[in-house]
Amino acid sequence: MEFKQLNIEPEESWIKRKLWSQHAKKTLVYIALGAVAGVLFFYFTEGKELAEITSGEIIKGMLFGGFLGFFITNSPCARNKC
């Protein structure tokens, strides 16, 4: 009777596997693109000078755009479940 040797390699932690997955990288890219698009959309639609815009308004635009980027990659329809 012949037996094969079983090689068991230690797995990385759950957090590392999730953060370095292809889906997580895609989600982070879309969040960043959404944040930039949110700021640009706010800037072009408000018609204010750059000096008049407060940091709070920029952060609101970034959060809104970042959420849209997150939703695009993680919605049920993006994962073919709708």
PyMOL Python script that loads the backbone (N, CA, C, O; Angstrom):
from pymol import cmd

cmd.read_pdbstr("""\
ATOM      1  N   MET A   1       0.846  -1.163   0.000  1.00  0.00           N
ATOM      2  CA  MET A   1       0.000   0.000   0.000  1.00  0.00           C
ATOM      3  C   MET A   1       0.901   1.240   0.000  1.00  0.00           C
ATOM      4  O   MET A   1       1.903   1.291   0.713  1.00  0.00           O
ATOM      5  N   GLU A   2       0.531   2.230  -0.806  1.00  0.00           N
ATOM      6  CA  GLU A   2       1.346   3.444  -0.931  1.00  0.00           C
ATOM      7  C   GLU A   2       0.525   4.647  -0.491  1.00  0.00           C
ATOM      8  O   GLU A   2      -0.631   4.800  -0.884  1.00  0.00           O
ATOM      9  N   PHE A   3       1.124   5.486   0.314  1.00  0.00           N
ATOM     10  CA  PHE A   3       0.443   6.673   0.817  1.00  0.00           C
ATOM     11  C   PHE A   3       1.148   7.919   0.298  1.00  0.00           C
ATOM     12  O   PHE A   3       2.372   7.965   0.177  1.00  0.00           O
ATOM     13  N   LYS A   4       0.338   8.922  -0.002  1.00  0.00           N
ATOM     14  CA  LYS A   4       0.908  10.209  -0.401  1.00  0.00           C
ATOM     15  C   LYS A   4       1.037  11.092   0.829  1.00  0.00           C
ATOM     16  O   LYS A   4       0.214  11.034   1.743  1.00  0.00           O
ATOM     17  N   GLN A   5       2.065  11.894   0.836  1.00  0.00           N
ATOM     18  CA  GLN A   5       2.267  12.794   1.970  1.00  0.00           C
ATOM     19  C   GLN A   5       1.378  14.021   1.801  1.00  0.00           C
ATOM     20  O   GLN A   5       1.315  14.613   0.724  1.00  0.00           O
ATOM     21  N   LEU A   6       0.710  14.384   2.856  1.00  0.00           N
ATOM     22  CA  LEU A   6      -0.182  15.534   2.843  1.00  0.00           C
ATOM     23  C   LEU A   6       0.569  16.750   3.344  1.00  0.00           C
ATOM     24  O   LEU A   6       1.045  16.771   4.479  1.00  0.00           O
ATOM     25  N   ASN A   7       0.676  17.758   2.506  1.00  0.00           N
ATOM     26  CA  ASN A   7       1.343  19.010   2.890  1.00  0.00           C
ATOM     27  C   ASN A   7       0.288  20.034   3.283  1.00  0.00           C
ATOM     28  O   ASN A   7      -0.514  20.452   2.447  1.00  0.00           O
ATOM     29  N   ILE A   8       0.282  20.430   4.513  1.00  0.00           N
ATOM     30  CA  ILE A   8      -0.669  21.419   5.000  1.00  0.00           C
ATOM     31  C   ILE A   8       0.078  22.732   5.199  1.00  0.00           C
ATOM     32  O   ILE A   8       1.023  22.818   5.983  1.00  0.00           O
ATOM     33  N   GLU A   9      -0.368  23.750   4.471  1.00  0.00           N
ATOM     34  CA  GLU A   9       0.245  25.072   4.589  1.00  0.00           C
ATOM     35  C   GLU A   9      -0.672  25.959   5.420  1.00  0.00           C
ATOM     36  O   GLU A   9      -1.893  25.871   5.292  1.00  0.00           O
ATOM     37  N   PRO A  10      -0.112  26.798   6.255  1.00  0.00           N
ATOM     38  CA  PRO A  10      -0.967  27.685   7.060  1.00  0.00           C
ATOM     39  C   PRO A  10      -1.659  28.719   6.173  1.00  0.00           C
ATOM     40  O   PRO A  10      -1.052  29.294   5.269  1.00  0.00           O
ATOM     41  N   GLU A  11      -2.940  28.940   6.455  1.00  0.00           N
ATOM     42  CA  GLU A  11      -3.702  29.935   5.703  1.00  0.00           C
ATOM     43  C   GLU A  11      -3.441  31.320   6.287  1.00  0.00           C
ATOM     44  O   GLU A  11      -3.088  31.476   7.456  1.00  0.00           O
ATOM     45  N   GLU A  12      -3.628  32.312   5.429  1.00  0.00           N
ATOM     46  CA  GLU A  12      -3.535  33.697   5.907  1.00  0.00           C
ATOM     47  C   GLU A  12      -4.798  34.006   6.697  1.00  0.00           C
ATOM     48  O   GLU A  12      -5.777  33.262   6.642  1.00  0.00           O
ATOM     49  N   SER A  13      -4.766  35.090   7.418  1.00  0.00           N
ATOM     50  CA  SER A  13      -5.928  35.463   8.218  1.00  0.00           C
ATOM     51  C   SER A  13      -7.096  35.846   7.308  1.00  0.00           C
ATOM     52  O   SER A  13      -6.908  36.184   6.139  1.00  0.00           O
ATOM     53  N   TRP A  14      -8.286  35.785   7.861  1.00  0.00           N
ATOM     54  CA  TRP A  14      -9.502  36.090   7.109  1.00  0.00           C
ATOM     55  C   TRP A  14      -9.466  37.516   6.576  1.00  0.00           C
ATOM     56  O   TRP A  14      -9.873  37.769   5.443  1.00  0.00           O
ATOM     57  N   ILE A  15      -8.982  38.441   7.387  1.00  0.00           N
ATOM     58  CA  ILE A  15      -8.941  39.845   6.987  1.00  0.00           C
ATOM     59  C   ILE A  15      -8.009  40.035   5.796  1.00  0.00           C
ATOM     60  O   ILE A  15      -8.352  40.747   4.852  1.00  0.00           O
ATOM     61  N   LYS A  16      -6.839  39.410   5.828  1.00  0.00           N
ATOM     62  CA  LYS A  16      -5.909  39.529   4.705  1.00  0.00           C
ATOM     63  C   LYS A  16      -6.502  38.957   3.428  1.00  0.00           C
ATOM     64  O   LYS A  16      -6.355  39.545   2.356  1.00  0.00           O
ATOM     65  N   ARG A  17      -7.165  37.824   3.532  1.00  0.00           N
ATOM     66  CA  ARG A  17      -7.757  37.213   2.341  1.00  0.00           C
ATOM     67  C   ARG A  17      -8.843  38.089   1.758  1.00  0.00           C
ATOM     68  O   ARG A  17      -8.962  38.187   0.537  1.00  0.00           O
ATOM     69  N   LYS A  18      -9.641  38.731   2.600  1.00  0.00           N
ATOM     70  CA  LYS A  18     -10.719  39.592   2.105  1.00  0.00           C
ATOM     71  C   LYS A  18     -10.184  40.906   1.548  1.00  0.00           C
ATOM     72  O   LYS A  18     -10.680  41.383   0.527  1.00  0.00           O
ATOM     73  N   LEU A  19      -9.186  41.501   2.194  1.00  0.00           N
ATOM     74  CA  LEU A  19      -8.658  42.789   1.735  1.00  0.00           C
ATOM     75  C   LEU A  19      -7.877  42.677   0.441  1.00  0.00           C
ATOM     76  O   LEU A  19      -7.875  43.620  -0.350  1.00  0.00           O
ATOM     77  N   TRP A  20      -7.217  41.562   0.198  1.00  0.00           N
ATOM     78  CA  TRP A  20      -6.412  41.420  -1.013  1.00  0.00           C
ATOM     79  C   TRP A  20      -7.133  40.654  -2.115  1.00  0.00           C
ATOM     80  O   TRP A  20      -6.513  40.276  -3.109  1.00  0.00           O
ATOM     81  N   SER A  21      -8.430  40.422  -1.954  1.00  0.00           N
ATOM     82  CA  SER A  21      -9.176  39.729  -3.008  1.00  0.00           C
ATOM     83  C   SER A  21      -9.422  40.679  -4.177  1.00  0.00           C
ATOM     84  O   SER A  21      -9.326  41.897  -4.033  1.00  0.00           O
ATOM     85  N   GLN A  22      -9.735  40.111  -5.319  1.00  0.00           N
ATOM     86  CA  GLN A  22      -9.981  40.902  -6.523  1.00  0.00           C
ATOM     87  C   GLN A  22     -11.199  41.814  -6.338  1.00  0.00           C
ATOM     88  O   GLN A  22     -11.194  42.958  -6.791  1.00  0.00           O
ATOM     89  N   HIS A  23     -12.233  41.310  -5.676  1.00  0.00           N
ATOM     90  CA  HIS A  23     -13.442  42.110  -5.470  1.00  0.00           C
ATOM     91  C   HIS A  23     -13.171  43.307  -4.558  1.00  0.00           C
ATOM     92  O   HIS A  23     -13.693  44.395  -4.798  1.00  0.00           O
ATOM     93  N   ALA A  24     -12.369  43.120  -3.526  1.00  0.00           N
ATOM     94  CA  ALA A  24     -12.059  44.223  -2.611  1.00  0.00           C
ATOM     95  C   ALA A  24     -11.257  45.304  -3.324  1.00  0.00           C
ATOM     96  O   ALA A  24     -11.498  46.493  -3.115  1.00  0.00           O
ATOM     97  N   LYS A  25     -10.316  44.906  -4.155  1.00  0.00           N
ATOM     98  CA  LYS A  25      -9.537  45.893  -4.914  1.00  0.00           C
ATOM     99  C   LYS A  25     -10.431  46.667  -5.865  1.00  0.00           C
ATOM    100  O   LYS A  25     -10.299  47.885  -5.991  1.00  0.00           O
ATOM    101  N   LYS A  26     -11.340  45.971  -6.534  1.00  0.00           N
ATOM    102  CA  LYS A  26     -12.271  46.633  -7.452  1.00  0.00           C
ATOM    103  C   LYS A  26     -13.172  47.607  -6.691  1.00  0.00           C
ATOM    104  O   LYS A  26     -13.433  48.714  -7.160  1.00  0.00           O
ATOM    105  N   THR A  27     -13.644  47.188  -5.513  1.00  0.00           N
ATOM    106  CA  THR A  27     -14.500  48.052  -4.703  1.00  0.00           C
ATOM    107  C   THR A  27     -13.762  49.318  -4.285  1.00  0.00           C
ATOM    108  O   THR A  27     -14.327  50.409  -4.359  1.00  0.00           O
ATOM    109  N   LEU A  28     -12.510  49.194  -3.846  1.00  0.00           N
ATOM    110  CA  LEU A  28     -11.740  50.369  -3.432  1.00  0.00           C
ATOM    111  C   LEU A  28     -11.490  51.324  -4.588  1.00  0.00           C
ATOM    112  O   LEU A  28     -11.523  52.541  -4.404  1.00  0.00           O
ATOM    113  N   VAL A  29     -11.243  50.788  -5.775  1.00  0.00           N
ATOM    114  CA  VAL A  29     -11.039  51.644  -6.954  1.00  0.00           C
ATOM    115  C   VAL A  29     -12.325  52.395  -7.283  1.00  0.00           C
ATOM    116  O   VAL A  29     -12.289  53.591  -7.572  1.00  0.00           O
ATOM    117  N   TYR A  30     -13.457  51.704  -7.240  1.00  0.00           N
ATOM    118  CA  TYR A  30     -14.728  52.359  -7.555  1.00  0.00           C
ATOM    119  C   TYR A  30     -15.109  53.388  -6.494  1.00  0.00           C
ATOM    120  O   TYR A  30     -15.702  54.414  -6.827  1.00  0.00           O
ATOM    121  N   ILE A  31     -14.786  53.139  -5.233  1.00  0.00           N
ATOM    122  CA  ILE A  31     -15.056  54.124  -4.188  1.00  0.00           C
ATOM    123  C   ILE A  31     -14.224  55.382  -4.432  1.00  0.00           C
ATOM    124  O   ILE A  31     -14.734  56.496  -4.312  1.00  0.00           O
ATOM    125  N   ALA A  32     -12.948  55.209  -4.774  1.00  0.00           N
ATOM    126  CA  ALA A  32     -12.083  56.363  -5.038  1.00  0.00           C
ATOM    127  C   ALA A  32     -12.566  57.137  -6.263  1.00  0.00           C
ATOM    128  O   ALA A  32     -12.623  58.366  -6.233  1.00  0.00           O
ATOM    129  N   LEU A  33     -12.914  56.435  -7.331  1.00  0.00           N
ATOM    130  CA  LEU A  33     -13.425  57.111  -8.525  1.00  0.00           C
ATOM    131  C   LEU A  33     -14.748  57.815  -8.239  1.00  0.00           C
ATOM    132  O   LEU A  33     -14.991  58.915  -8.734  1.00  0.00           O
ATOM    133  N   GLY A  34     -15.593  57.182  -7.443  1.00  0.00           N
ATOM    134  CA  GLY A  34     -16.866  57.796  -7.075  1.00  0.00           C
ATOM    135  C   GLY A  34     -16.669  59.039  -6.232  1.00  0.00           C
ATOM    136  O   GLY A  34     -17.405  60.014  -6.390  1.00  0.00           O
ATOM    137  N   ALA A  35     -15.686  59.026  -5.335  1.00  0.00           N
ATOM    138  CA  ALA A  35     -15.417  60.199  -4.500  1.00  0.00           C
ATOM    139  C   ALA A  35     -14.937  61.368  -5.355  1.00  0.00           C
ATOM    140  O   ALA A  35     -15.373  62.503  -5.162  1.00  0.00           O
ATOM    141  N   VAL A  36     -14.050  61.093  -6.290  1.00  0.00           N
ATOM    142  CA  VAL A  36     -13.565  62.154  -7.189  1.00  0.00           C
ATOM    143  C   VAL A  36     -14.717  62.675  -8.054  1.00  0.00           C
ATOM    144  O   VAL A  36     -14.864  63.883  -8.239  1.00  0.00           O
ATOM    145  N   ALA A  37     -15.525  61.764  -8.575  1.00  0.00           N
ATOM    146  CA  ALA A  37     -16.662  62.178  -9.395  1.00  0.00           C
ATOM    147  C   ALA A  37     -17.669  62.989  -8.577  1.00  0.00           C
ATOM    148  O   ALA A  37     -18.266  63.933  -9.094  1.00  0.00           O
ATOM    149  N   GLY A  38     -17.861  62.628  -7.309  1.00  0.00           N
ATOM    150  CA  GLY A  38     -18.783  63.376  -6.453  1.00  0.00           C
ATOM    151  C   GLY A  38     -18.326  64.803  -6.223  1.00  0.00           C
ATOM    152  O   GLY A  38     -19.137  65.728  -6.233  1.00  0.00           O
ATOM    153  N   VAL A  39     -17.025  64.985  -6.015  1.00  0.00           N
ATOM    154  CA  VAL A  39     -16.490  66.343  -5.826  1.00  0.00           C
ATOM    155  C   VAL A  39     -16.598  67.136  -7.120  1.00  0.00           C
ATOM    156  O   VAL A  39     -16.987  68.303  -7.101  1.00  0.00           O
ATOM    157  N   LEU A  40     -16.256  66.512  -8.244  1.00  0.00           N
ATOM    158  CA  LEU A  40     -16.355  67.212  -9.527  1.00  0.00           C
ATOM    159  C   LEU A  40     -17.798  67.573  -9.858  1.00  0.00           C
ATOM    160  O   LEU A  40     -18.067  68.663 -10.363  1.00  0.00           O
ATOM    161  N   PHE A  41     -18.723  66.664  -9.575  1.00  0.00           N
ATOM    162  CA  PHE A  41     -20.137  66.949  -9.817  1.00  0.00           C
ATOM    163  C   PHE A  41     -20.603  68.122  -8.966  1.00  0.00           C
ATOM    164  O   PHE A  41     -21.306  69.007  -9.452  1.00  0.00           O
ATOM    165  N   PHE A  42     -20.210  68.128  -7.697  1.00  0.00           N
ATOM    166  CA  PHE A  42     -20.576  69.240  -6.819  1.00  0.00           C
ATOM    167  C   PHE A  42     -19.993  70.551  -7.329  1.00  0.00           C
ATOM    168  O   PHE A  42     -20.680  71.572  -7.354  1.00  0.00           O
ATOM    169  N   TYR A  43     -18.733  70.525  -7.732  1.00  0.00           N
ATOM    170  CA  TYR A  43     -18.062  71.742  -8.185  1.00  0.00           C
ATOM    171  C   TYR A  43     -18.733  72.314  -9.434  1.00  0.00           C
ATOM    172  O   TYR A  43     -18.956  73.522  -9.516  1.00  0.00           O
ATOM    173  N   PHE A  44     -19.054  71.468 -10.396  1.00  0.00           N
ATOM    174  CA  PHE A  44     -19.619  71.959 -11.648  1.00  0.00           C
ATOM    175  C   PHE A  44     -21.091  72.309 -11.546  1.00  0.00           C
ATOM    176  O   PHE A  44     -21.563  73.146 -12.315  1.00  0.00           O
ATOM    177  N   THR A  45     -21.844  71.701 -10.625  1.00  0.00           N
ATOM    178  CA  THR A  45     -23.270  72.006 -10.531  1.00  0.00           C
ATOM    179  C   THR A  45     -23.568  73.194  -9.620  1.00  0.00           C
ATOM    180  O   THR A  45     -24.579  73.868  -9.818  1.00  0.00           O
ATOM    181  N   GLU A  46     -22.728  73.468  -8.638  1.00  0.00           N
ATOM    182  CA  GLU A  46     -22.994  74.562  -7.712  1.00  0.00           C
ATOM    183  C   GLU A  46     -22.634  75.914  -8.302  1.00  0.00           C
ATOM    184  O   GLU A  46     -23.259  76.914  -7.947  1.00  0.00           O
ATOM    185  N   GLY A  47     -21.668  75.982  -9.174  1.00  0.00           N
ATOM    186  CA  GLY A  47     -21.281  77.245  -9.785  1.00  0.00           C
ATOM    187  C   GLY A  47     -20.572  78.180  -8.817  1.00  0.00           C
ATOM    188  O   GLY A  47     -20.640  79.398  -8.983  1.00  0.00           O
ATOM    189  N   LYS A  48     -19.901  77.644  -7.823  1.00  0.00           N
ATOM    190  CA  LYS A  48     -19.164  78.460  -6.866  1.00  0.00           C
ATOM    191  C   LYS A  48     -17.692  78.501  -7.257  1.00  0.00           C
ATOM    192  O   LYS A  48     -17.180  77.610  -7.935  1.00  0.00           O
ATOM    193  N   GLU A  49     -17.036  79.550  -6.815  1.00  0.00           N
ATOM    194  CA  GLU A  49     -15.587  79.625  -6.983  1.00  0.00           C
ATOM    195  C   GLU A  49     -14.939  78.631  -6.033  1.00  0.00           C
ATOM    196  O   GLU A  49     -15.535  78.249  -5.026  1.00  0.00           O
ATOM    197  N   LEU A  50     -13.737  78.219  -6.346  1.00  0.00           N
ATOM    198  CA  LEU A  50     -13.046  77.232  -5.528  1.00  0.00           C
ATOM    199  C   LEU A  50     -12.777  77.766  -4.116  1.00  0.00           C
ATOM    200  O   LEU A  50     -12.774  76.993  -3.158  1.00  0.00           O
ATOM    201  N   ALA A  51     -12.554  79.057  -3.979  1.00  0.00           N
ATOM    202  CA  ALA A  51     -12.288  79.655  -2.671  1.00  0.00           C
ATOM    203  C   ALA A  51     -13.545  79.697  -1.793  1.00  0.00           C
ATOM    204  O   ALA A  51     -13.436  79.750  -0.568  1.00  0.00           O
ATOM    205  N   GLU A  52     -14.725  79.675  -2.401  1.00  0.00           N
ATOM    206  CA  GLU A  52     -15.974  79.751  -1.648  1.00  0.00           C
ATOM    207  C   GLU A  52     -16.445  78.406  -1.110  1.00  0.00           C
ATOM    208  O   GLU A  52     -17.296  78.356  -0.221  1.00  0.00           O
ATOM    209  N   ILE A  53     -15.908  77.337  -1.634  1.00  0.00           N
ATOM    210  CA  ILE A  53     -16.358  76.005  -1.231  1.00  0.00           C
ATOM    211  C   ILE A  53     -15.697  75.625   0.094  1.00  0.00           C
ATOM    212  O   ILE A  53     -14.479  75.729   0.242  1.00  0.00           O
ATOM    213  N   THR A  54     -16.511  75.184   1.055  1.00  0.00           N
ATOM    214  CA  THR A  54     -15.973  74.785   2.360  1.00  0.00           C
ATOM    215  C   THR A  54     -15.560  73.313   2.327  1.00  0.00           C
ATOM    216  O   THR A  54     -15.963  72.558   1.442  1.00  0.00           O
ATOM    217  N   SER A  55     -14.765  72.935   3.289  1.00  0.00           N
ATOM    218  CA  SER A  55     -14.312  71.537   3.348  1.00  0.00           C
ATOM    219  C   SER A  55     -15.474  70.598   3.653  1.00  0.00           C
ATOM    220  O   SER A  55     -15.462  69.444   3.224  1.00  0.00           O
ATOM    221  N   GLY A  56     -16.463  71.068   4.375  1.00  0.00           N
ATOM    222  CA  GLY A  56     -17.636  70.241   4.668  1.00  0.00           C
ATOM    223  C   GLY A  56     -18.405  69.876   3.410  1.00  0.00           C
ATOM    224  O   GLY A  56     -18.892  68.753   3.279  1.00  0.00           O
ATOM    225  N   GLU A  57     -18.515  70.823   2.486  1.00  0.00           N
ATOM    226  CA  GLU A  57     -19.205  70.544   1.225  1.00  0.00           C
ATOM    227  C   GLU A  57     -18.416  69.553   0.380  1.00  0.00           C
ATOM    228  O   GLU A  57     -18.999  68.698  -0.286  1.00  0.00           O
ATOM    229  N   ILE A  58     -17.093  69.666   0.406  1.00  0.00           N
ATOM    230  CA  ILE A  58     -16.252  68.731  -0.349  1.00  0.00           C
ATOM    231  C   ILE A  58     -16.380  67.323   0.238  1.00  0.00           C
ATOM    232  O   ILE A  58     -16.464  66.342  -0.501  1.00  0.00           O
ATOM    233  N   ILE A  59     -16.394  67.233   1.567  1.00  0.00           N
ATOM    234  CA  ILE A  59     -16.515  65.924   2.221  1.00  0.00           C
ATOM    235  C   ILE A  59     -17.869  65.292   1.917  1.00  0.00           C
ATOM    236  O   ILE A  59     -17.950  64.082   1.702  1.00  0.00           O
ATOM    237  N   LYS A  60     -18.936  66.094   1.894  1.00  0.00           N
ATOM    238  CA  LYS A  60     -20.260  65.563   1.549  1.00  0.00           C
ATOM    239  C   LYS A  60     -20.261  65.007   0.138  1.00  0.00           C
ATOM    240  O   LYS A  60     -20.815  63.934  -0.103  1.00  0.00           O
ATOM    241  N   GLY A  61     -19.648  65.719  -0.798  1.00  0.00           N
ATOM    242  CA  GLY A  61     -19.561  65.232  -2.174  1.00  0.00           C
ATOM    243  C   GLY A  61     -18.751  63.957  -2.276  1.00  0.00           C
ATOM    244  O   GLY A  61     -19.103  63.045  -3.024  1.00  0.00           O
ATOM    245  N   MET A  62     -17.654  63.895  -1.514  1.00  0.00           N
ATOM    246  CA  MET A  62     -16.826  62.685  -1.529  1.00  0.00           C
ATOM    247  C   MET A  62     -17.570  61.495  -0.931  1.00  0.00           C
ATOM    248  O   MET A  62     -17.492  60.390  -1.467  1.00  0.00           O
ATOM    249  N   LEU A  63     -18.283  61.702   0.160  1.00  0.00           N
ATOM    250  CA  LEU A  63     -19.032  60.609   0.778  1.00  0.00           C
ATOM    251  C   LEU A  63     -20.146  60.110  -0.131  1.00  0.00           C
ATOM    252  O   LEU A  63     -20.360  58.904  -0.251  1.00  0.00           O
ATOM    253  N   PHE A  64     -20.848  61.024  -0.763  1.00  0.00           N
ATOM    254  CA  PHE A  64     -21.924  60.629  -1.671  1.00  0.00           C
ATOM    255  C   PHE A  64     -21.374  59.848  -2.857  1.00  0.00           C
ATOM    256  O   PHE A  64     -21.912  58.798  -3.209  1.00  0.00           O
ATOM    257  N   GLY A  65     -20.310  60.347  -3.474  1.00  0.00           N
ATOM    258  CA  GLY A  65     -19.701  59.650  -4.604  1.00  0.00           C
ATOM    259  C   GLY A  65     -19.088  58.324  -4.198  1.00  0.00           C
ATOM    260  O   GLY A  65     -19.192  57.343  -4.933  1.00  0.00           O
ATOM    261  N   GLY A  66     -18.450  58.283  -3.036  1.00  0.00           N
ATOM    262  CA  GLY A  66     -17.882  57.036  -2.541  1.00  0.00           C
ATOM    263  C   GLY A  66     -18.945  55.990  -2.279  1.00  0.00           C
ATOM    264  O   GLY A  66     -18.740  54.809  -2.558  1.00  0.00           O
ATOM    265  N   PHE A  67     -20.089  56.419  -1.740  1.00  0.00           N
ATOM    266  CA  PHE A  67     -21.191  55.483  -1.520  1.00  0.00           C
ATOM    267  C   PHE A  67     -21.703  54.933  -2.844  1.00  0.00           C
ATOM    268  O   PHE A  67     -21.991  53.740  -2.948  1.00  0.00           O
ATOM    269  N   LEU A  68     -21.820  55.790  -3.857  1.00  0.00           N
ATOM    270  CA  LEU A  68     -22.280  55.309  -5.157  1.00  0.00           C
ATOM    271  C   LEU A  68     -21.288  54.311  -5.751  1.00  0.00           C
ATOM    272  O   LEU A  68     -21.693  53.311  -6.342  1.00  0.00           O
ATOM    273  N   GLY A  69     -19.996  54.578  -5.598  1.00  0.00           N
ATOM    274  CA  GLY A  69     -18.990  53.626  -6.063  1.00  0.00           C
ATOM    275  C   GLY A  69     -19.081  52.305  -5.338  1.00  0.00           C
ATOM    276  O   GLY A  69     -18.941  51.247  -5.951  1.00  0.00           O
ATOM    277  N   PHE A  70     -19.314  52.352  -4.029  1.00  0.00           N
ATOM    278  CA  PHE A  70     -19.487  51.134  -3.240  1.00  0.00           C
ATOM    279  C   PHE A  70     -20.738  50.382  -3.675  1.00  0.00           C
ATOM    280  O   PHE A  70     -20.722  49.157  -3.797  1.00  0.00           O
ATOM    281  N   PHE A  71     -21.822  51.118  -3.907  1.00  0.00           N
ATOM    282  CA  PHE A  71     -23.084  50.489  -4.295  1.00  0.00           C
ATOM    283  C   PHE A  71     -22.995  49.843  -5.673  1.00  0.00           C
ATOM    284  O   PHE A  71     -23.594  48.794  -5.909  1.00  0.00           O
ATOM    285  N   ILE A  72     -22.255  50.462  -6.577  1.00  0.00           N
ATOM    286  CA  ILE A  72     -22.123  49.905  -7.922  1.00  0.00           C
ATOM    287  C   ILE A  72     -21.462  48.535  -7.881  1.00  0.00           C
ATOM    288  O   ILE A  72     -21.860  47.637  -8.623  1.00  0.00           O
ATOM    289  N   THR A  73     -20.471  48.360  -7.035  1.00  0.00           N
ATOM    290  CA  THR A  73     -19.753  47.079  -7.007  1.00  0.00           C
ATOM    291  C   THR A  73     -20.391  46.054  -6.080  1.00  0.00           C
ATOM    292  O   THR A  73     -20.118  44.863  -6.226  1.00  0.00           O
ATOM    293  N   ASN A  74     -21.228  46.464  -5.133  1.00  0.00           N
ATOM    294  CA  ASN A  74     -21.771  45.535  -4.143  1.00  0.00           C
ATOM    295  C   ASN A  74     -23.280  45.389  -4.160  1.00  0.00           C
ATOM    296  O   ASN A  74     -23.849  44.736  -3.285  1.00  0.00           O
ATOM    297  N   SER A  75     -23.935  45.983  -5.138  1.00  0.00           N
ATOM    298  CA  SER A  75     -25.391  45.827  -5.220  1.00  0.00           C
ATOM    299  C   SER A  75     -25.719  44.413  -5.684  1.00  0.00           C
ATOM    300  O   SER A  75     -24.875  43.750  -6.286  1.00  0.00           O
ATOM    301  N   PRO A  76     -26.933  43.945  -5.413  1.00  0.00           N
ATOM    302  CA  PRO A  76     -27.302  42.602  -5.845  1.00  0.00           C
ATOM    303  C   PRO A  76     -27.222  42.437  -7.367  1.00  0.00           C
ATOM    304  O   PRO A  76     -26.837  41.372  -7.851  1.00  0.00           O
ATOM    305  N   CYS A  77     -27.576  43.463  -8.112  1.00  0.00           N
ATOM    306  CA  CYS A  77     -27.529  43.353  -9.572  1.00  0.00           C
ATOM    307  C   CYS A  77     -26.076  43.307 -10.076  1.00  0.00           C
ATOM    308  O   CYS A  77     -25.813  42.717 -11.123  1.00  0.00           O
ATOM    309  N   ALA A  78     -25.146  43.908  -9.359  1.00  0.00           N
ATOM    310  CA  ALA A  78     -23.747  43.848  -9.767  1.00  0.00           C
ATOM    311  C   ALA A  78     -23.200  42.442  -9.579  1.00  0.00           C
ATOM    312  O   ALA A  78     -22.227  42.062 -10.229  1.00  0.00           O
ATOM    313  N   ARG A  79     -23.816  41.670  -8.699  1.00  0.00           N
ATOM    314  CA  ARG A  79     -23.369  40.296  -8.440  1.00  0.00           C
ATOM    315  C   ARG A  79     -24.291  39.267  -9.108  1.00  0.00           C
ATOM    316  O   ARG A  79     -24.283  38.093  -8.740  1.00  0.00           O
ATOM    317  N   ASN A  80     -25.090  39.714 -10.096  1.00  0.00           N
ATOM    318  CA  ASN A  80     -25.994  38.852 -10.873  1.00  0.00           C
ATOM    319  C   ASN A  80     -26.985  38.095  -9.988  1.00  0.00           C
ATOM    320  O   ASN A  80     -27.224  36.906 -10.200  1.00  0.00           O
ATOM    321  N   LYS A  81     -27.560  38.780  -8.998  1.00  0.00           N
ATOM    322  CA  LYS A  81     -28.517  38.149  -8.109  1.00  0.00           C
ATOM    323  C   LYS A  81     -29.850  38.889  -8.095  1.00  0.00           C
ATOM    324  O   LYS A  81     -30.611  38.767  -7.135  1.00  0.00           O
ATOM    325  N   CYS A  82     -30.144  39.649  -9.138  1.00  0.00           N
ATOM    326  CA  CYS A  82     -31.430  40.359  -9.141  1.00  0.00           C
ATOM    327  C   CYS A  82     -32.390  39.746 -10.128  1.00  0.00           C
ATOM    328  O   CYS A  82     -33.520  40.215 -10.264  1.00  0.00           O
TER     329      CYS A  82
END
""", "prot")
cmd.dss("prot")
cmd.show_as("cartoon", "prot")
cmd.util.cbc("prot")
cmd.orient("prot")
